[in-house]
Amino acid sequence: MTRDELPRLRTVADYQFGAGAGRALFPPAEDLTVAHSTSGRPRQVRADAGRLVSYGTDGRFTLGLEGGRRLIDALDAPRGRVVVGSESEPFVRDGKNVFAKFVQDVDDDVRPRDEVAVVHAEGHLLAVGRAELAADGMRDFETGMAVKVREGAD
């Protein structure tokens, strides 16, 4: 990682996930690996524990499981989270999508296409994915997909 990449990536993370997310995802003391595209743009950021984020051409991050873990550790609940109960846990861990009727709590600021961590009501990470509904829709709807799960936590 070049010296000027880290501040830029932290700024994007703070903007997308909230203040403090940049330092949580990309701590200064950690040796991170950045894979670049042929044009030199960062594509993926990895730590020893796994993929933190991928950097899309739209300028937004998609979360990896390790990135999701770091965010839920750093941000106050329910920020950046969609909470489900034990009934959904095995399915979500297996990479199945989250449906609105199973959402128990959600960050008020979640909008469609936001990256979110899907957590159990007890707080542990189940998956990461993309919100398909706004927070109000997740609370109010009895049908429909709330989160398109990208990766479930084994």
PLY file of the C-alpha trace (Angstrom):
ply
format ascii 1.0
element vertex 154
property float x
property float y
property float z
element edge 153
property int vertex1
property int vertex2
end_header
0.00 0.00 0.00
1.39 3.36 -0.93
1.64 6.12 1.62
-1.09 8.26 0.02
-3.56 5.38 -0.47
-4.32 4.79 3.21
-5.72 8.28 3.99
-7.83 8.18 0.83
-9.26 4.75 1.66
-10.00 5.84 5.24
-11.84 8.91 3.98
-14.04 6.78 1.72
-14.78 4.38 4.61
-15.66 7.26 6.98
-17.98 8.74 4.36
-19.67 5.44 3.53
-19.92 3.85 7.00
-19.56 6.76 9.43
-16.86 8.44 11.49
-14.28 6.01 12.82
-14.87 3.35 10.17
-11.69 4.24 8.27
-9.43 3.65 11.27
-11.32 0.48 12.19
-10.97 -1.02 8.71
-7.45 0.22 8.01
-5.51 0.63 11.28
-2.19 2.44 10.87
-0.06 -0.23 12.53
-1.34 -3.15 10.44
0.35 -4.39 7.30
-2.40 -4.51 4.67
-2.20 -5.90 1.16
-3.81 -3.96 -1.67
-4.51 -5.57 -5.04
-4.61 -3.03 -7.86
-6.31 -3.04 -11.24
-4.23 -2.71 -14.39
-4.90 1.03 -14.28
-3.47 1.23 -10.75
-6.76 1.73 -8.92
-7.09 -0.20 -5.64
-9.40 -3.23 -6.07
-9.18 -5.22 -2.85
-7.75 -4.59 0.58
-6.77 -7.67 2.58
-5.42 -8.29 6.06
-3.94 -11.51 7.42
-7.42 -12.46 8.70
-9.06 -12.09 5.27
-10.59 -9.65 2.80
-11.59 -6.34 4.35
-13.16 -4.62 1.36
-13.31 -4.49 -2.39
-13.29 -1.04 -3.96
-15.87 -0.78 -6.71
-15.68 1.32 -9.84
-18.54 3.36 -8.36
-16.20 4.55 -5.59
-17.88 2.52 -2.84
-16.63 -0.39 -0.78
-18.19 -3.82 -0.64
-17.50 -5.54 2.66
-15.68 -8.78 3.23
-16.37 -10.79 6.39
-13.27 -9.45 8.15
-14.29 -5.90 7.21
-17.77 -6.56 8.63
-16.25 -7.86 11.89
-14.11 -4.76 12.23
-17.04 -2.44 11.60
-19.36 -4.03 14.15
-16.55 -3.93 16.71
-15.91 -0.23 16.05
-19.38 1.23 15.48
-22.07 1.52 18.14
-25.02 -0.81 17.59
-27.13 -0.77 15.46
-24.98 1.41 13.15
-24.32 -0.38 9.84
-26.20 -3.48 10.93
-29.27 -5.51 10.18
-30.21 -7.71 13.14
-31.92 -11.08 12.78
-32.84 -13.80 15.27
-31.97 -17.45 15.74
-34.63 -18.55 13.25
-32.67 -16.96 10.38
-29.15 -17.65 11.63
-28.40 -20.97 9.88
-29.73 -19.72 6.55
-27.90 -16.40 6.65
-24.63 -18.08 7.70
-25.07 -20.33 4.67
-25.23 -17.27 2.40
-29.01 -17.09 1.97
-30.63 -13.67 1.70
-32.36 -11.91 4.60
-36.08 -11.30 4.24
-37.88 -8.34 5.80
-40.16 -10.37 8.05
-37.10 -11.75 9.91
-35.44 -8.37 10.58
-35.55 -7.57 14.31
-33.63 -4.28 14.22
-31.82 -2.13 11.69
-29.77 1.07 11.59
-32.20 3.95 10.91
-29.88 5.33 8.24
-29.78 2.20 6.04
-30.87 2.88 2.47
-31.15 0.58 -0.53
-27.71 -0.38 -1.95
-25.90 0.32 1.34
-23.34 -2.22 2.51
-24.40 -3.77 5.83
-23.31 -6.38 8.32
-25.99 -8.93 9.20
-25.71 -9.80 12.88
-27.50 -12.10 15.30
-29.53 -10.48 18.07
-26.68 -11.47 20.43
-24.28 -9.38 18.34
-22.12 -11.87 16.40
-21.58 -11.49 12.67
-23.57 -13.79 10.39
-22.96 -12.26 6.96
-22.23 -9.17 4.91
-24.27 -7.91 2.01
-26.20 -5.14 0.28
-29.42 -3.65 1.63
-32.31 -3.97 -0.80
-34.78 -1.94 1.27
-34.58 1.20 3.37
-34.64 0.73 7.16
-38.36 1.64 7.37
-39.21 -0.95 4.73
-37.27 -3.63 6.56
-39.26 -2.89 9.70
-42.66 -2.52 8.08
-42.80 -5.10 5.29
-43.84 -8.69 5.86
-42.50 -9.81 2.48
-39.55 -8.96 0.30
-35.79 -9.23 0.41
-34.14 -6.94 2.95
-30.48 -7.84 2.38
-28.83 -9.57 -0.55
-26.17 -11.59 1.25
-22.79 -11.64 -0.45
-20.91 -13.83 1.98
-22.05 -15.83 5.01
-19.88 -16.46 8.06
-19.20 -20.17 8.44
0 1
1 2
2 3
3 4
4 5
5 6
6 7
7 8
8 9
9 10
10 11
11 12
12 13
13 14
14 15
15 16
16 17
17 18
18 19
19 20
20 21
21 22
22 23
23 24
24 25
25 26
26 27
27 28
28 29
29 30
30 31
31 32
32 33
33 34
34 35
35 36
36 37
37 38
38 39
39 40
40 41
41 42
42 43
43 44
44 45
45 46
46 47
47 48
48 49
49 50
50 51
51 52
52 53
53 54
54 55
55 56
56 57
57 58
58 59
59 60
60 61
61 62
62 63
63 64
64 65
65 66
66 67
67 68
68 69
69 70
70 71
71 72
72 73
73 74
74 75
75 76
76 77
77 78
78 79
79 80
80 81
81 82
82 83
83 84
84 85
85 86
86 87
87 88
88 89
89 90
90 91
91 92
92 93
93 94
94 95
95 96
96 97
97 98
98 99
99 100
100 101
101 102
102 103
103 104
104 105
105 106
106 107
107 108
108 109
109 110
110 111
111 112
112 113
113 114
114 115
115 116
116 117
117 118
118 119
119 120
120 121
121 122
122 123
123 124
124 125
125 126
126 127
127 128
128 129
129 130
130 131
131 132
132 133
133 134
134 135
135 136
136 137
137 138
138 139
139 140
140 141
141 142
142 143
143 144
144 145
145 146
146 147
147 148
148 149
149 150
150 151
151 152
152 153
